[in-house]
Amino acid sequence: MSAAPANRPDTPVNILFLCAHNRVRSLLAEALLNHLGHGRFKAYSAGISPDPDGQPHPMTLEALQHAGVPTDGLHSKGWHIFSAPDAPHMDLVVTVCDETAGETNPDWPGHPASAHWHYPDPSEVTGDEEAQHRAFQQSLHLLGHRMQMLLSIPPAKLATAFQP
């Protein structure tokens, strides 16, 4: 079932967050925007090379749960499901890691707008477990700041931002 493009203030804006493996940053962004967006946005996430077992990084789930963000249903998935004819219409595709910024992405149905938000991969932090937890918390904090900026855009202005 395809969702209609955002063209009215009461229609949610569909955003796909794309990353290499869909285990950390893109899942953090999906969960956070769905939590904070209160229906103004519908966030999705995918990976170019998703985790074969579909599992998020355990610290992704821990960081979200610690922040009070629901994690039900979060799993690693491939971008191809969002390029299918019956996929939801995307208004915006945001890459959140440098590996996907230069990738040749599919010709998304509806030709959504695109953006790149660089975030370092917290799963690559070395050191003790506390340092790793801090890295995930910092990623969540930085994404939260970006989401707050997105949420500050007036609904009427946002409704026209992605029209052809």
N, C-alpha and C positions, 0 to 999 in steps of 0.2 A: 504494500500500500504506500504510495508516494504522498508525501506531504506537499502542500502548495508552497510556492515561494513566498517569502516574507514580502507582503505588499500592503499590509494593514498593520496598524499599531497593536492589534490584538492577536496577530498571527505570530507564533514563535519563530525565531530565527534559528535555522538548522546550521550547526557548525560541526565540521569533522576535524578532529585533532589527529594529525598524522605523524608517526615517528617510525624509527627503524623496526623495533620489535614489539611495540604496543604492550610493554610490561611496566613502564614507569611514568614518564612525563605525559604522554598522551592520555593515559588512564587517569592520572592525577587531574589533568585539565578537564576531562569528560565529567568525572565525578564532582569536581568542585563547581563547575559552571552549572551543572544540573541542580546542585544543592543551593547555590546562591541565586540562580536565575529566576526562581519562583515562576516558572512557566513562560518567561519572556524568551528563553532560549531552550533549544533541545540540542544537547551536546552528544556527540558520538566520538569514538576513537578507533583507530586501526593502525596496522603496521605494514611496512613493505615486506618484511620477513618476520611474521608473527611467531611467537613462541609456539612450538608444535603441540604442546600439551594444553595451551590456552590459559596458563596460569600467570597472573600478575606476579611481580616481584613481591615477596612477603613484606618487605618494608614499605612498599607502596600502600598495601592494605593497612599496615600498622599506622602509618602517618595519617591516612585519611580517617581511620577510626579514632585516633587520638584527637583529631580536630573536630570530631562529631559529624563527619561527612559519611553518609551511607555508602556501603560498598557492595550491596546486593547486586548480583548480576554482572559485576565487572569481570571481564575476561579478555584475553589477548585474541585478536582477530585480524584477518587480512583485509587490505584495502579493496580487494576485488569485489567484496560483497556490496560496497557502496557505489560501484560503477555498473551494477546490474540494472536492467530496465525497471525492475520493481522496487529498487532502493529508494529510500527517502530522498527528496530533492535537497541538495546542500546549497545554502546561501553563501557559505564561506568555508574554505579549506585552509587550515592553519598547520604548517609544519612546525614542530617544536624541537627538532634536533637537526644538526647540520647534515647528518647523513641523508636525510630525506629532502633537504632544501634543494639539492641539485638533481634529485631523481626525476626521471621522466615519468610523470604521473599520468594516469589515464585522462582521456578527454571526458571529464566528469559530465554526466547528464546535466543540462541546464547551464553549463559554463559558469560555475560559481566564482566569486572573487577569491583571491588567495593572498596569504600573508605568511611570513616566516618570523617566528618568535624564537630566538636562540636561548636555550637553557642547557647548561652542562648536565651530563648524566650523573645523578647521584649514586647510581649503582657502581660507578667506576671509582668511587672514593675508596682509598685504601686506609688502613689503620684499624683501630679497635672498633667495636660495635657502637660505642657512643658517637664516634666521629661519623660513622655511616648513618646513624639515626639523625644526627644534626644535618647532614647533607640532604636527606629526604625532607626534613622539616623546612630547610631553607628553600628547597625547590617548591614545596607546597606554598610557602609564604610568598615567594616571587610570583608564582602563578596566581595566587589570590589577589595580589596587587594588580596584576594585569586584568583579572576578571572584574575587579571593582571599577577599573577605568572603563571597561566595556559596558558594565551595568549603569554607569553614569550617563551614557548617551540617552537622550530622551527617546521614548518609544516611537514617536511620530517621525523623528529624524532617522532612526534606525530602520524603520519600515521602508524608507525610500533609498537607503544606502546601497541595497543590493539589487535594485531594479536595473534591467538592461538599458 
